[in-house]
Amino acid sequence: MSKLYFRYGAMNCGKSTNLLQVAHNYEERGMKVIIIKPKTDTKGGNRVVSRLGVTREADLYLDAFENVYEIVEKWIEEKGKIDCILVDEVQFFKKNQIDELFSIAVKLDIPVICYGLRTDFQMNGFEGSERLLLLAHSIEELKTICTCGKKALLNGRMINGKFVFEGKQIAIDKEDNVEYQSLCPKCYFKYKEEYEKSKDSKEVK
């Protein structure tokens, strides 16, 4: 039986780069890989974008309402065997779609390797990631460092270069002046305290 893998990490830890490297490794051995990306992630459109500048078009660019299991089954019927499925930005998928990825690994015997964030900029879990933490056969952290040099665990959201700690859960990197920075917990709370003090001083005025 194949497995469902979840490889998570803070922003800038090389998730998409790792995904593209795994795809290359499979294909170098003559094996068939398909890449899945959620339409919620509009960065790069239907392309997986690595911070190193490497990009690749996703084979399936899916909406939140689409049944991943049925789509993969149809792909196999029409195009043949799949040796591995790679999923980018998996945190944006719905709970039921994670269940479908789990079923693909177990019932169709295809390894499914998912890459994504575990938590958002407010330290809350994403729906897809929370489900993966419950179902994945294998969970692996991809590590990166904070600007202070310590291990980064959290994601800081910046708008116009300033950290913010309120807002919608989903805001795509490099769109509408939004950027993200991977932070260690100590730096995260430092920036959060600065944000709250700044907010309080504005309210007093």
C-alpha positions as CSV (number, residue, x, y, z in Angstrom):
1,M,0.0,0.0,0.0
2,S,1.2,3.5,-0.9
3,K,1.3,6.3,1.6
4,L,0.0,9.9,2.0
5,Y,2.9,12.2,3.0
6,F,2.7,15.7,4.5
7,R,5.8,17.8,4.2
8,Y,5.2,21.2,5.9
9,G,7.3,24.2,6.9
10,A,7.3,27.9,7.4
11,M,7.4,30.3,4.4
12,N,10.7,30.2,2.5
13,C,11.7,26.7,3.6
14,G,11.8,25.3,0.1
15,K,8.6,23.4,-0.2
16,S,8.0,24.1,-3.9
17,T,11.6,23.6,-4.7
18,N,11.6,20.2,-3.0
19,L,8.4,19.3,-4.9
20,L,10.0,20.1,-8.2
21,Q,13.1,18.1,-7.3
22,V,11.1,15.1,-6.4
23,A,9.2,15.3,-9.7
24,H,12.5,15.5,-11.5
25,N,13.9,12.5,-9.6
26,Y,10.8,10.3,-10.6
27,E,10.9,11.4,-14.2
28,E,14.6,10.9,-14.5
29,R,13.8,7.2,-13.8
30,G,11.2,7.1,-16.5
31,M,8.2,7.3,-14.1
32,K,5.0,9.3,-14.5
33,V,4.3,12.2,-12.0
34,I,1.4,14.5,-11.9
35,I,1.3,17.8,-10.0
36,I,-1.8,19.2,-8.4
37,K,-2.3,22.8,-7.3
38,P,-5.4,24.5,-5.8
39,K,-6.9,27.4,-7.6
40,T,-7.0,29.3,-4.3
41,D,-3.3,29.9,-4.8
42,T,-3.3,32.5,-7.6
43,K,0.4,33.1,-7.4
44,G,1.8,32.0,-10.7
45,G,-1.6,30.9,-12.0
46,N,-1.5,27.3,-12.8
47,R,2.2,27.1,-12.4
48,V,4.2,25.9,-9.3
49,V,6.6,28.6,-8.6
50,S,9.9,28.1,-6.7
51,R,11.7,31.0,-5.0
52,L,14.8,29.8,-6.8
53,G,13.1,30.9,-10.1
54,V,12.2,27.4,-11.3
55,T,8.6,27.0,-12.4
56,R,6.4,24.2,-13.8
57,E,2.8,24.0,-15.0
58,A,0.5,21.9,-12.7
59,D,-1.2,19.0,-14.4
60,L,-4.4,19.6,-12.4
61,Y,-5.4,23.1,-11.2
62,L,-8.4,22.4,-9.0
63,D,-11.3,24.3,-7.4
64,A,-12.3,23.6,-3.8
65,F,-15.5,21.8,-4.9
66,E,-13.8,19.3,-7.2
67,N,-13.5,15.6,-6.3
68,V,-9.8,14.8,-6.5
69,Y,-10.3,11.0,-6.4
70,E,-12.7,11.0,-9.3
71,I,-10.5,13.3,-11.4
72,V,-7.4,11.1,-10.8
73,E,-9.3,8.0,-11.6
74,K,-10.4,9.5,-14.9
75,W,-6.9,10.6,-15.6
76,I,-5.7,7.0,-15.2
77,E,-8.4,5.7,-17.5
78,E,-7.6,8.2,-20.2
79,K,-3.8,8.6,-19.9
80,G,-2.5,5.6,-18.1
81,K,-0.5,4.8,-14.9
82,I,0.6,7.4,-12.4
83,D,3.7,6.6,-10.3
84,C,3.4,9.5,-7.9
85,I,1.2,12.5,-7.2
86,L,2.7,15.8,-5.8
87,V,0.5,18.4,-4.3
88,D,1.5,22.1,-3.9
89,E,0.0,24.5,-1.4
90,V,-2.1,21.7,0.1
91,Q,-3.2,23.8,3.0
92,F,-5.8,25.5,0.7
93,F,-7.6,22.2,0.0
94,K,-10.8,21.3,1.8
95,K,-11.1,18.5,4.4
96,N,-13.0,16.2,2.1
97,Q,-10.3,16.7,-0.6
98,I,-7.6,15.6,1.8
99,D,-9.8,12.5,2.5
100,E,-9.8,11.9,-1.3
101,L,-6.0,12.2,-1.4
102,F,-5.8,9.6,1.4
103,S,-8.1,7.3,-0.6
104,I,-5.9,7.7,-3.7
105,A,-2.9,6.5,-1.7
106,V,-4.7,3.6,-0.1
107,K,-7.2,2.4,-2.8
108,L,-5.3,3.3,-6.0
109,D,-1.9,2.5,-4.5
110,I,-0.3,5.8,-5.6
111,P,2.0,7.7,-3.3
112,V,0.7,11.2,-2.6
113,I,3.3,13.7,-1.4
114,C,1.7,17.0,-0.1
115,Y,3.5,20.2,0.5
116,G,2.2,23.2,2.5
117,L,1.9,25.4,5.5
118,R,0.8,24.1,8.9
119,T,-0.4,27.4,10.3
120,D,-1.4,30.8,9.1
121,F,-0.1,34.2,10.1
122,Q,-2.2,34.2,13.3
123,M,-1.0,30.7,14.4
124,N,-4.3,29.1,13.4
125,G,-4.4,25.9,11.4
126,F,-5.5,25.6,7.8
127,E,-8.4,23.2,7.0
128,G,-6.3,21.0,4.7
129,S,-3.3,20.9,6.9
130,E,-5.3,20.1,10.0
131,R,-6.8,17.1,8.2
132,L,-3.4,16.0,6.9
133,L,-2.0,16.0,10.4
134,L,-4.7,13.5,11.3
135,L,-4.5,11.3,8.3
136,A,-1.0,11.4,6.8
137,H,1.0,8.2,7.1
138,S,4.2,10.3,7.2
139,I,4.7,13.9,8.5
140,E,8.0,15.7,7.9
141,E,9.0,19.2,8.7
142,L,11.1,21.2,6.2
143,K,13.2,23.6,8.2
144,T,14.3,27.1,7.6
145,I,15.6,30.0,9.7
146,C,14.4,33.3,11.0
147,T,16.3,36.5,10.2
148,C,17.7,36.3,13.7
149,G,19.3,32.9,12.9
150,K,17.0,30.7,15.0
151,K,14.8,28.0,13.6
152,A,11.6,29.5,12.0
153,L,8.4,28.0,13.1
154,L,5.8,30.6,12.3
155,N,4.7,32.9,9.4
156,G,4.6,36.6,9.7
157,R,2.4,38.6,7.2
158,M,3.6,42.0,6.1
159,I,1.6,44.7,4.2
160,N,3.6,47.5,2.7
161,G,6.6,46.2,4.6
162,K,5.0,46.2,8.1
163,F,3.9,43.2,10.1
164,V,0.1,42.8,10.7
165,F,-1.7,40.3,12.9
166,E,-5.3,40.8,11.8
167,G,-7.1,40.1,8.6
168,K,-8.4,37.2,6.4
169,Q,-6.7,33.9,6.7
170,I,-5.9,33.8,3.0
171,A,-3.9,36.5,1.3
172,I,-1.5,35.4,-1.4
173,D,2.2,36.3,-1.2
174,K,3.3,39.1,-3.6
175,E,-0.3,40.2,-4.2
176,D,-1.9,43.5,-3.0
177,N,1.4,44.5,-1.3
178,V,1.3,41.3,0.9
179,E,4.6,39.5,1.8
180,Y,5.4,36.8,4.2
181,Q,8.5,36.2,6.4
182,S,9.3,33.0,8.3
183,L,9.8,33.8,12.0
184,C,11.0,32.1,15.1
185,P,8.5,32.3,18.0
186,K,10.5,34.9,19.9
187,C,10.6,37.3,16.9
188,Y,6.9,36.6,16.1
189,F,5.8,37.7,19.5
190,K,8.1,40.7,19.4
191,Y,6.6,41.9,16.2
192,K,3.1,41.2,17.5
193,E,3.6,43.2,20.6
194,E,5.0,46.1,18.5
195,Y,1.9,45.9,16.3
196,E,-0.5,45.9,19.3
197,K,1.3,48.9,20.9
198,S,1.1,50.8,17.6
199,K,-2.6,49.9,17.3
200,D,-3.3,51.1,20.9
201,S,-1.6,54.4,20.4
202,K,-3.6,55.1,17.2
203,E,-6.8,54.4,19.1
204,V,-5.9,56.7,21.9
205,K,-5.3,59.6,19.4
